[in-house]
Amino acid sequence: MEQPDATIHQPLRLKIMAALKALPDREQIEFVRLKSLVGATEGNLGAHLSTLEQAGYIDVEKDFDGKKPRTRVRLARSGRRAFDAYVEYLREIVEANGAR
Amino acid sequence: MPISTSEAQAALSDIAKTSRASATTYGYRHASPHLIVWGVIWALGYGLSYLRPQYGATWPVLVLIGTVASFWVGWKSRPAQSKGYDWRYAATALAALLFITAIYAIMPPRTGLQAGAFFPILIALLYGLIGIWTRGTRMLIAGIALAALTLGGYFLLPQYFMPWMAVVGGGALILGGFWLRTV
């Protein structure tokens, strides 16, 4: 990877991807839990989730839990691959400079 | 958009921190209903052992109910990608049951008090170890609290040990379960 993935590179989106990657494959997390995990405001998190969803990196599901609206998010397969590649890219930078 | 080494290191550190927090929260969310189930079982078991000591079937029946409830909770909250039941839960329960049976056969408790204190100490150890290995501070605190309450009741209030364990031991597990859900 010559250039970092600009979608994941943004710090909050990176945290979102890391939080989702730590879950078992295809497992969802509720919006409110994700918000507290990454320390974001509701509006800010919503905007970054939209960006990640448009890139095809996450799946967002909106439904109702009883009468309460609920938003759940999970990492898509392409998101998992992109995140792994981004982490590898960061490691290569650290290792390349550490080896000098 | 080149990234410097320090930026890359900071990003990797952020990733590690967030991943750990996410995994811990996930673990708490899954452990929480089990703590609540067993808190209720303990409250009923120790309470009935104190109020109706003549009912010998109290604990076997309650342990069976608790085990079935735990299986159901594990099934309901199984990871999305899993196709069936994770038999490691059943194997864990069986290993624990065999271990306790072996310990009781080798060193049979001389009093009901000893029998009643051993199991909570074992569970406290389990929670403590889970807390240590998963860096789950809340699980570690739950284990320490359970051990302290059990030992406190055993040594300081032996005549009230059963109601103590019903209210404080069972209550601590139930509250601990709800506490894990707040993360």
Interface residues (C-beta under 8 A of the other chain):
Chain A: Q3 P4 A6 H9 P11 L14 K15 A18 A19 L20 K21 A22 L23 P24 D25 R26 E27 Q28 I29 R33 S36 L37 V38 R74 V87 L90 R91 I93 V94 N97 G98
Chain B: M1 I3 S4 T5 A8 Q9 A11 L12 D14 I15 T18 S19 R20 A21 S22 A23 T25 Y26 R29 P79 A80 Q81 S82 V183
